[in-house]
Amino acid sequence: MDERAGTLGEVRVVGAERPDGLELRTRGLASRGLPELRVRGLAPYLGQGWARILAALAGRVAASGGPPSGDVELAPDVAFSLAPGEGHLVPGPPDGFTGRVDEWRREVVFRLFPSARS
């Protein structure tokens, strides 16, 4: 029996602290021929929320069989673009966003997980 058979559908979110902040990325989409997701420069206190966001976005990428066209909405008024990076997709603000990315990153965590404010 192939050891990978039991984990073929598994996608993990892994992270590391870098000088410019936290880096989170998925592992497991590439085994299906799909691009992995990666976000860099996160404030460390946003790590848990963004790990959950990456997992949800990875589910959308896997379900659609590739990067969805247009913005991906995870909740009403909470949408993400998935821009191509160097061999991965970078979740970012939706098309037309004009504010600061670091503020948007914090705000989406608070919108999706209101208990994160406390």
C-alpha contacts under 8 A as a table, 3 or more apart, distances in Angstrom:
res1	aa1	res2	aa2	distance
1	M	5	A	7.84
2	D	5	A	5.53
3	E	6	G	6.49
3	E	7	T	7.77
4	R	7	T	5.27
4	R	8	L	5.80
5	A	8	L	5.38
6	G	9	G	7.63
7	T	10	E	5.11
8	L	28	G	7.59
8	L	31	S	7.29
8	L	32	R	7.99
9	G	28	G	7.50
10	E	28	G	6.02
11	V	26	T	6.52
11	V	27	R	5.51
11	V	28	G	4.40
11	V	29	L	6.33
11	V	55	A	7.57
11	V	58	A	7.57
12	R	26	T	5.44
12	R	27	R	5.10
12	R	28	G	6.43
12	R	55	A	7.50
13	V	24	L	6.63
13	V	25	R	5.52
13	V	26	T	4.41
13	V	27	R	6.30
13	V	51	A	6.14
13	V	54	L	7.13
13	V	55	A	6.74
14	V	24	L	5.62
14	V	25	R	5.51
14	V	26	T	6.21
14	V	27	R	7.36
14	V	51	A	7.99
15	G	22	L	6.92
15	G	23	E	5.41
15	G	24	L	4.24
15	G	25	R	6.34
16	A	22	L	5.87
16	A	23	E	5.36
16	A	24	L	6.68
17	E	21	G	5.91
17	E	22	L	4.52
17	E	23	E	6.21
17	E	44	P	7.91
18	R	21	G	5.13
18	R	22	L	5.73
18	R	23	E	6.74
18	R	41	G	7.76
20	D	40	R	7.90
20	D	41	G	5.24
20	D	42	L	7.96
21	G	40	R	6.87
21	G	41	G	4.20
21	G	42	L	5.11
21	G	43	A	5.68
21	G	44	P	6.58
22	L	40	R	6.06
22	L	41	G	5.36
22	L	42	L	4.78
22	L	43	A	6.23
22	L	44	P	5.65
22	L	47	G	7.14
23	E	38	R	7.27
23	E	39	V	5.74
23	E	40	R	4.33
23	E	41	G	6.16
23	E	42	L	6.59
24	L	38	R	5.73
24	L	39	V	5.45
24	L	40	R	6.56
24	L	47	G	7.79
24	L	50	W	7.87
24	L	51	A	6.93
25	R	36	E	7.07
25	R	37	L	5.44
25	R	38	R	4.20
25	R	39	V	6.43
25	R	54	L	7.53
26	T	29	L	7.28
26	T	36	E	5.55
26	T	37	L	5.41
26	T	38	R	6.65
26	T	54	L	7.17
26	T	55	A	7.61
26	T	58	A	7.54
27	R	30	A	7.16
27	R	36	E	6.50
28	G	31	S	5.55
28	G	32	R	7.42
28	G	36	E	7.48
29	L	32	R	5.46
29	L	33	G	6.71
29	L	34	L	5.10
29	L	35	P	6.15
29	L	36	E	5.55
29	L	58	A	7.47
29	L	62	A	7.07
30	A	33	G	4.79
30	A	34	L	4.78
30	A	35	P	5.66
30	A	36	E	6.11
31	S	34	L	7.23
34	L	61	V	7.72
34	L	62	A	7.40
34	L	65	G	7.24
34	L	66	G	5.86
35	P	66	G	7.43
35	P	67	P	7.76
35	P	87	G	6.77
35	P	88	H	5.09
35	P	89	L	6.37
36	E	58	A	7.81
36	E	87	G	7.63
36	E	88	H	4.92
36	E	89	L	6.17
37	L	54	L	6.99
37	L	58	A	7.13
37	L	88	H	5.48
37	L	89	L	4.71
37	L	90	V	5.89
37	L	91	P	7.21
38	R	88	H	6.54
38	R	89	L	6.20
38	R	90	V	5.37
38	R	91	P	7.21
39	V	42	L	7.38
39	V	90	V	5.85
39	V	91	P	6.56
42	L	46	L	6.60
42	L	47	G	7.15
42	L	102	D	7.55
42	L	105	R	7.91
43	A	46	L	5.63
43	A	47	G	7.25
44	P	47	G	5.38
45	Y	48	Q	7.46
46	L	49	G	5.52
46	L	50	W	6.03
46	L	106	R	6.86
46	L	109	V	7.24
47	G	50	W	5.23
47	G	51	A	5.98
48	Q	51	A	5.09
48	Q	52	R	6.45
49	G	52	R	5.28
49	G	53	I	6.32
49	G	109	V	5.62
49	G	113	F	7.28
49	G	116	A	7.92
50	W	53	I	4.73
50	W	54	L	6.03
50	W	109	V	6.97
51	A	54	L	5.20
51	A	55	A	6.24
52	R	55	A	5.06
52	R	56	A	6.26
53	I	56	A	5.14
53	I	57	L	6.14
54	L	57	L	5.03
54	L	58	A	5.91
55	A	58	A	5.04
55	A	59	G	6.28
56	A	59	G	5.09
56	A	60	R	6.51
56	A	74	L	7.64
57	L	60	R	5.03
57	L	61	V	6.26
57	L	72	V	7.79
57	L	74	L	7.91
58	A	61	V	5.03
58	A	62	A	6.06
59	G	62	A	5.12
59	G	63	A	6.00
60	R	63	A	5.08
60	R	64	S	6.12
60	R	68	P	7.64
61	V	64	S	5.32
61	V	65	G	6.05
61	V	66	G	5.18
61	V	67	P	5.33
61	V	68	P	6.43
62	A	65	G	5.10
62	A	66	G	6.41
63	A	66	G	7.86
64	S	67	P	7.10
64	S	68	P	6.41
67	P	82	L	7.24
68	P	71	D	7.54
68	P	72	V	7.12
70	G	81	S	6.80
71	D	79	A	6.02
71	D	80	F	5.34
71	D	81	S	4.69
71	D	82	L	7.19
71	D	94	P	5.91
71	D	95	D	7.11
72	V	79	A	5.31
72	V	80	F	5.10
72	V	81	S	6.29
72	V	82	L	7.83
73	E	76	P	6.96
73	E	77	D	7.41
73	E	78	V	5.72
73	E	79	A	4.07
73	E	80	F	6.33
74	L	78	V	5.93
74	L	79	A	6.12
74	L	80	F	7.92
75	A	78	V	5.15
75	A	79	A	7.24
75	A	112	L	7.24
76	P	79	A	7.87
78	V	108	V	6.53
78	V	111	R	7.51
78	V	112	L	7.73
79	A	93	P	7.06
79	A	94	P	5.65
80	F	91	P	6.05
80	F	92	G	5.52
80	F	93	P	5.19
80	F	94	P	4.80
81	S	90	V	7.88
81	S	91	P	5.62
81	S	92	G	5.17
81	S	93	P	5.75
81	S	94	P	4.84
81	S	95	D	6.65
82	L	89	L	5.61
82	L	90	V	5.34
82	L	91	P	4.64
82	L	92	G	6.36
83	A	89	L	5.44
83	A	90	V	5.08
83	A	91	P	6.48
83	A	92	G	7.28
84	P	87	G	7.40
84	P	88	H	6.10
84	P	89	L	4.64
84	P	90	V	6.18
85	G	88	H	5.03
85	G	89	L	5.32
85	G	90	V	6.01
86	E	89	L	7.93
92	G	101	V	7.64
93	P	97	F	6.05
93	P	101	V	7.03
93	P	104	W	6.99
94	P	97	F	5.82
99	G	103	E	7.61
99	G	104	W	7.27
100	R	103	E	5.45
100	R	104	W	6.34
101	V	104	W	4.96
101	V	105	R	6.10
102	D	105	R	5.11
102	D	106	R	6.46
103	E	106	R	5.21
103	E	107	E	6.12
104	W	107	E	4.98
104	W	108	V	6.13
105	R	108	V	5.52
105	R	109	V	6.63
106	R	109	V	5.39
106	R	110	F	6.49
107	E	110	F	5.09
107	E	111	R	6.12
108	V	111	R	4.99
108	V	112	L	6.00
109	V	112	L	5.27
109	V	113	F	5.68
109	V	114	P	7.63
109	V	116	A	7.29
110	F	113	F	5.12
110	F	114	P	4.88
110	F	115	S	7.45
110	F	116	A	5.95
110	F	117	R	6.25
111	R	114	P	5.74
113	F	116	A	5.67
114	P	117	R	5.96
115	S	118	S	5.82
